[in-house]
């Protein structure tokens, strides 16, 4: 299905055309093989970076494209409709560039052109084995020792853990609670940084995740991003933007699943007619088309608030919650539309269904999104 989009500039339309072309040439033909092998497509990310698609929301002075978020999230949607793992990698990488771009020193920002250009791939190290949703309770410690911090602890579920060229590591430099958390920019080649075995995941197998152990890792003090105690503020600020990225991924995945189910239902005939002409299926897909359009509208509304410099945290939570729930519903029903064919790997809908589940978990579970929204309602 062709999505009729209202875009702010001709340049934005050209970028979406570029994203579509790259997605069709570089992503769609490769996804099945990489997913089957569980292989991370590092060169695909470099291609996207060299094409300017990894730095869309960042300033031109750092090598970015200075595009509004409403354009960036629509590019993510297009990428996700061909290969979710790549779109999620772009979202995570963009999130990983944010601390340096927004809070970094001039010296740290010298890395941004290579970060934004995709030559340096980033990872965002916030979650821990015993602390997922309760990020303020993290226990990884960074103790100041002369001109360095000594970092000890373990991070969990880290995208790009074994492929990244830089880590944003959120660690405790002070007392308990959010005010004791700081952010360090860590080189993965530093002695004591030990990525663990890749997790055996349900989906997104071409985007391996793993724990990372930090065993007395010495990080130069000039690698502190922002001031001590600013880490939690940096993390939450970045996650608001990251939730828009995940919502965009969900919209793209849901659209891909609907498009495939509709094409199949037009061709598959039972009782003398195409199965899409049976209201039991046709109405389900009509509901899905409506829900995807609603998710896209909610996402763009939140992105435009961000672009306008207005508060958007609650709207980002709504977009992430709604879009990922829609993706789970649409992909599950796409398998049902195909019947037995939907349960085999010859068709991509079984992969779409497995992939959709993780979107309800990452960047804050959907239960956390409901908590954010309900608290905003309670405050009036």
Secondary structure as GFF3:
##gff-version 3
##sequence-region A 1 380
A	DSSP	alpha_helix	10	22	.	.	.	ID=ss1
A	DSSP	pi_helix	23	27	.	.	.	ID=ss2
A	DSSP	alpha_helix	31	37	.	.	.	ID=ss3
A	DSSP	alpha_helix	42	50	.	.	.	ID=ss4
A	DSSP	three_ten_helix	60	62	.	.	.	ID=ss5
A	DSSP	alpha_helix	69	82	.	.	.	ID=ss6
A	DSSP	alpha_helix	84	103	.	.	.	ID=ss7
A	DSSP	three_ten_helix	108	111	.	.	.	ID=ss8
A	DSSP	alpha_helix	112	116	.	.	.	ID=ss9
A	DSSP	beta_strand	122	125	.	.	.	ID=ss10
A	DSSP	three_ten_helix	135	137	.	.	.	ID=ss11
A	DSSP	beta_strand	141	145	.	.	.	ID=ss12
A	DSSP	beta_strand	148	159	.	.	.	ID=ss13
A	DSSP	beta_strand	166	172	.	.	.	ID=ss14
A	DSSP	three_ten_helix	178	180	.	.	.	ID=ss15
A	DSSP	beta_strand	181	186	.	.	.	ID=ss16
A	DSSP	beta_strand	193	198	.	.	.	ID=ss17
A	DSSP	beta_strand	209	220	.	.	.	ID=ss18
A	DSSP	three_ten_helix	221	223	.	.	.	ID=ss19
A	DSSP	beta_strand	224	225	.	.	.	ID=ss20
A	DSSP	alpha_helix	231	267	.	.	.	ID=ss21
A	DSSP	beta_strand	269	270	.	.	.	ID=ss22
A	DSSP	beta_strand	273	274	.	.	.	ID=ss23
A	DSSP	three_ten_helix	275	277	.	.	.	ID=ss24
A	DSSP	alpha_helix	279	307	.	.	.	ID=ss25
A	DSSP	alpha_helix	313	338	.	.	.	ID=ss26
A	DSSP	three_ten_helix	339	343	.	.	.	ID=ss27
A	DSSP	alpha_helix	349	359	.	.	.	ID=ss28
A	DSSP	alpha_helix	366	379	.	.	.	ID=ss29
###
